[in-house]
Amino acid sequence: MKHHYKAAIGYELSPEYWYQGFMTEVIEKIVEYGFHHLELNRIEAFVEPKNVGSRRVLEKTGFREEGVLKEHYYWRNSFVDNVVFALLKNDYKGNE
């Protein structure tokens, strides 16, 4: 949302392509575009706590874990927690 200078990203990748660096590369490009062309200040991502692979990708691309949103959404007949990750423009390595 431009007037708030922030956006959230989400992604899904077929398991046959996991652990090949594709998602890391894609997120790096999305972040670069968001900060340099859309003039965002903050980019967020929400991850299920047990999704270790996604958490690792976000950390590798500079995102930091900020906390857990308890019962953040309803899915498959139950409430599900989300971990909030964020990257601020001031912390973005592409600014160097």
C-alpha positions as CSV (number, residue, x, y, z in Angstrom):
1,M,0.0,0.0,0.0
2,K,1.8,3.0,-1.3
3,H,0.4,5.6,1.1
4,H,1.6,3.6,4.0
5,Y,5.0,2.8,2.3
6,K,4.7,-0.9,3.1
7,A,3.7,-4.2,1.5
8,A,3.4,-7.8,2.3
9,I,4.7,-10.7,0.2
10,G,3.6,-14.2,-0.1
11,Y,4.8,-17.1,-2.1
12,E,4.4,-20.8,-2.8
13,L,6.8,-23.1,-4.6
14,S,6.3,-26.7,-5.8
15,P,8.3,-29.1,-3.6
16,E,10.2,-30.4,-6.7
17,Y,12.0,-27.0,-6.8
18,W,12.8,-26.6,-3.1
19,Y,16.4,-26.1,-2.0
20,Q,17.6,-24.8,-5.3
21,G,17.8,-21.1,-4.4
22,F,14.9,-20.1,-6.7
23,M,12.8,-18.5,-3.9
24,T,15.8,-16.7,-2.4
25,E,16.5,-15.1,-5.8
26,V,12.9,-14.1,-6.4
27,I,12.5,-12.5,-2.9
28,E,15.8,-10.6,-3.4
29,K,14.4,-9.1,-6.7
30,I,11.0,-8.3,-5.1
31,V,12.7,-6.5,-2.2
32,E,14.9,-4.6,-4.5
33,Y,12.0,-3.5,-6.7
34,G,9.9,-2.6,-3.6
35,F,12.5,-0.4,-2.0
36,H,14.0,1.2,-5.1
37,H,11.0,1.5,-7.5
38,L,7.9,1.5,-5.2
39,E,9.7,3.5,-2.5
40,L,8.5,1.2,0.2
41,N,9.8,1.5,3.8
42,R,8.7,-1.9,5.0
43,I,8.1,-5.3,3.5
44,E,6.4,-8.0,5.6
45,A,5.9,-11.7,5.3
46,F,3.7,-14.0,7.4
47,V,4.8,-17.7,7.9
48,E,3.4,-20.7,9.7
49,P,5.7,-21.3,12.7
50,K,6.6,-24.9,11.5
51,N,7.6,-23.8,8.0
52,V,11.3,-23.9,8.6
53,G,12.3,-23.6,4.9
54,S,10.3,-20.4,4.4
55,R,11.7,-19.0,7.7
56,R,15.2,-19.7,6.5
57,V,14.7,-18.1,3.1
58,L,13.3,-14.9,4.7
59,E,16.3,-14.7,7.2
60,K,18.7,-15.4,4.3
61,T,17.3,-12.4,2.4
62,G,17.5,-10.0,5.4
63,F,14.1,-10.3,7.0
64,R,13.9,-10.4,10.8
65,E,11.4,-12.2,12.9
66,E,9.2,-9.7,14.8
67,G,6.8,-12.0,16.7
68,V,3.9,-14.4,16.6
69,L,0.4,-13.5,15.7
70,K,-1.7,-16.0,17.7
71,E,-4.6,-17.5,15.8
72,H,-4.1,-15.1,13.0
73,Y,-6.3,-16.7,10.5
74,Y,-8.8,-19.6,10.1
75,W,-7.9,-22.5,7.9
76,R,-9.2,-26.0,7.6
77,N,-11.5,-25.7,10.6
78,S,-9.0,-24.3,13.0
79,F,-7.2,-21.1,13.9
80,V,-3.6,-20.9,12.8
81,D,-0.7,-18.9,14.2
82,N,1.6,-16.8,12.0
83,V,5.1,-15.5,12.5
84,V,5.7,-12.0,11.3
85,F,8.9,-11.3,9.5
86,A,9.8,-7.8,8.2
87,L,12.6,-6.0,6.4
88,L,13.0,-2.2,6.7
89,K,14.5,-0.1,4.0
90,N,17.2,1.1,6.5
91,D,18.2,-2.5,7.1
92,Y,18.3,-3.5,3.5
93,K,21.7,-4.5,2.3
94,G,21.0,-3.2,-1.2
95,N,21.3,0.3,0.2
96,E,25.0,0.0,0.6
